[in-house]
Amino acid sequence: MARDMRVAVIGCGKIGATHAEAASALPGVELVAVCDRTVERAKELAERFPGVRVYDAVDRMLADADLDAVLVATAHKHHFSPAMQAIHSGVAALVEKPLTTSLAEANELVVAAERAGVTLGTVFQRRFFPAAQRMHDAIAAGRLGGVVAAECLAQLGRDRTYFERDDWRGSWTGEGGGALLTMAIHYVDMMNWMLGTPTSVYGRWATLKHADYIDVEDVAGAVVTYAGGAIATIQAMTTFENGFASEPSPAVAYRAPGFRLAVHGTAGHSVGLQESPELAQAVTDLWTFDGEEELARRWHEEEHGRPSLPGFHRIQIAEFLDAVRAGRPPAITGRDGLTALEVVKGVYLSQDRLAPVSLPMSDDDRRDADRLTEGAA
Ligand SMILES: NC(=O)c1ccc[n+]([C@@H]2O[C@H](COP(=O)([O-])OP(=O)(O)OC[C@H]3O[C@@H](n4cnc5c(N)ncnc54)[C@H](O)[C@@H]3O)[C@@H](O)[C@H]2O)c1
């Protein structure tokens, strides 16, 4: 029998704990180590998992721990270095979104992994929602005809406390982007998965509500075209009442609606899902096929009101490790992470140029887009 997959978490902050919990619950997987440059964080997380070793440096852990895979859950600007070190050590890397904040670095990771034959994946766990899988299946089976349009909404709430909780959030140098890069990117990836290859993006962004304490976008709108001809719109904002507030004010009638993706086809049919509130499992909210009303009602009953963490991380990590074992590409690759990043950074670049940006970007456009948002945390 094959040995258990030996896995480590790098970055023991909020989502690192979710990764550790998810990985440790999987059969055939051993969480052997956790690593954080602030070693107290790694120690604190390791206490919950007896026998797990603690490291404060990625290179030492890679040399020491005989790993099959790392789960990279560091802050955005610190995804590249641990992932690249893993690839150079022949260790598979599943990297939190966004894959990186720099297109040059994202591309370097993808190329290095392909050359070394090392599995690289990007965390977009929301693709595993049953509501997303059934939309994808319906589109892939041609039930919509050709796709003509999609709308992708990330209508979210954040407040000052959220941006000040982690020193890297809210700035171009620390986070490298805002509502689009950190939040909407999940659904941008989901839309790419359903619609195919994006061919151009034109968008605008602004900082209208949180400008006293952040400089990244808190609102953005974009039009994305796809190889099959479909025209999609994205709207992203973090300007609602904080969707994460533990004690929401009863006076606030309209809290952050959450995420939504709907896709429409030439056959006159539409499919859609909604994640509301944010971090709940998304449910099918649009399914126009005659005779399937009862089915849609049943899905809603079964899937409504469920939390999405850590269950869908567990599903993605399991799928990724299966791919590593089998030597096949994972469901969500490093290249998918690069494509989603190009759509997002294409919005920043198109605003700078007041012109649409062709995708995939040329090397020059990548350089220009990176120059707009560069800076180390
Ligand atoms: N998939 C999701 O739904 C989801 C949800 C939340 C966060 N995330 C992503 O996870 C990442 C982390 O977010 P968070 O909220 O957990 O951040 P966090 O600030 O709570 O944790 C990041 C941790 O990484 C550590 N770290 C930074 N650089 C390091 C390095 N070079 N080596 C080792 N450790 C290092 C920090 O000390 C910190 O403990 C972000 O990129 C974010 O986008 C994804």
The ligand as an SDF file (V2000), in Angstrom:
LIG
                    3D

 44 48  0  0  0  0  0  0  0  0999 V2000
   -9.4340   30.5110   -0.0940 N   0  0  0  0  0  0  0  0  0  0  0  0
  -10.0300   31.3150    0.7760 C   0  0  0  0  0  0  0  0  0  0  0  0
  -11.2370   31.3270    0.9350 O   0  0  0  0  0  0  0  0  0  0  0  0
   -9.1670   32.2150    1.6150 C   0  0  0  0  0  0  0  0  0  0  0  0
   -9.6860   32.7800    2.7830 C   0  0  0  0  0  0  0  0  0  0  0  0
   -8.8470   33.5920    3.5510 C   0  0  0  0  0  0  0  0  0  0  0  0
   -7.5430   33.8610    3.1350 C   0  0  0  0  0  0  0  0  0  0  0  0
   -7.0830   33.3160    1.9610 N   0  0  0  0  0  0  0  0  0  0  0  0
   -5.7180   33.6000    1.4960 C   0  0  0  0  0  0  0  0  0  0  0  0
   -4.7860   33.0670    2.4120 O   0  0  0  0  0  0  0  0  0  0  0  0
   -3.6570   33.9330    2.5220 C   0  0  0  0  0  0  0  0  0  0  0  0
   -3.4100   34.2290    3.9920 C   0  0  0  0  0  0  0  0  0  0  0  0
   -4.5110   34.9430    4.5340 O   0  0  0  0  0  0  0  0  0  0  0  0
   -4.7190   35.0290    6.1190 P   0  0  0  0  0  0  0  0  0  0  0  0
   -5.9190   35.8550    6.3400 O   0  0  0  0  0  0  0  0  0  0  0  0
   -4.6510   33.6660    6.7080 O   0  0  0  0  0  0  0  0  0  0  0  0
   -3.4140   35.8800    6.5170 O   0  0  0  0  0  0  0  0  0  0  0  0
   -2.6970   35.9750    7.9420 P   0  0  0  0  0  0  0  0  0  0  0  0
   -1.9870   37.2820    7.9410 O   0  0  0  0  0  0  0  0  0  0  0  0
   -3.6810   35.6670    9.0280 O   0  0  0  0  0  0  0  0  0  0  0  0
   -1.6450   34.7790    7.9170 O   0  0  0  0  0  0  0  0  0  0  0  0
   -0.4960   34.7720    7.1090 C   0  0  0  0  0  0  0  0  0  0  0  0
    0.6070   34.0670    7.8750 C   0  0  0  0  0  0  0  0  0  0  0  0
    1.7110   33.8600    6.9950 O   0  0  0  0  0  0  0  0  0  0  0  0
    2.9170   34.0710    7.7310 C   0  0  0  0  0  0  0  0  0  0  0  0
    3.9860   34.3460    6.7650 N   0  0  0  0  0  0  0  0  0  0  0  0
    4.1250   35.4330    5.9740 C   0  0  0  0  0  0  0  0  0  0  0  0
    5.2290   35.2910    5.2090 N   0  0  0  0  0  0  0  0  0  0  0  0
    5.7730   34.0980    5.4810 C   0  0  0  0  0  0  0  0  0  0  0  0
    6.8970   33.3840    4.9950 C   0  0  0  0  0  0  0  0  0  0  0  0
    7.6740   33.8970    4.0250 N   0  0  0  0  0  0  0  0  0  0  0  0
    7.1650   32.1610    5.5010 N   0  0  0  0  0  0  0  0  0  0  0  0
    6.3810   31.6390    6.4660 C   0  0  0  0  0  0  0  0  0  0  0  0
    5.2960   32.2690    6.9770 N   0  0  0  0  0  0  0  0  0  0  0  0
    4.9930   33.4830    6.4930 C   0  0  0  0  0  0  0  0  0  0  0  0
    2.5800   35.2240    8.6570 C   0  0  0  0  0  0  0  0  0  0  0  0
    3.4710   35.2950    9.7550 O   0  0  0  0  0  0  0  0  0  0  0  0
    1.1540   34.8590    9.0650 C   0  0  0  0  0  0  0  0  0  0  0  0
    1.1090   34.0400   10.2170 O   0  0  0  0  0  0  0  0  0  0  0  0
   -3.9550   35.1630    1.6730 C   0  0  0  0  0  0  0  0  0  0  0  0
   -3.2540   35.0930    0.4610 O   0  0  0  0  0  0  0  0  0  0  0  0
   -5.4540   35.0870    1.4200 C   0  0  0  0  0  0  0  0  0  0  0  0
   -5.8360   35.5660    0.1600 O   0  0  0  0  0  0  0  0  0  0  0  0
   -7.8670   32.5050    1.2150 C   0  0  0  0  0  0  0  0  0  0  0  0
  1  2  1  0
  2  3  2  0
  2  4  1  0
  4  5  1  0
  4 44  2  0
  5  6  2  0
  6  7  1  0
  7  8  2  0
  8  9  1  0
  8 44  1  0
  9 10  1  0
  9 42  1  0
 10 11  1  0
 11 12  1  0
 11 40  1  0
 12 13  1  0
 13 14  1  0
 14 15  2  0
 14 16  1  0
 14 17  1  0
 17 18  1  0
 18 19  2  0
 18 20  1  0
 18 21  1  0
 21 22  1  0
 22 23  1  0
 23 24  1  0
 23 38  1  0
 24 25  1  0
 25 26  1  0
 25 36  1  0
 26 27  1  0
 26 35  1  0
 27 28  2  0
 28 29  1  0
 29 30  1  0
 29 35  2  0
 30 31  1  0
 30 32  2  0
 32 33  1  0
 33 34  2  0
 34 35  1  0
 36 37  1  0
 36 38  1  0
 38 39  1  0
 40 41  1  0
 40 42  1  0
 42 43  1  0
M  CHG  2   8   1  16  -1
M  END
$$$$
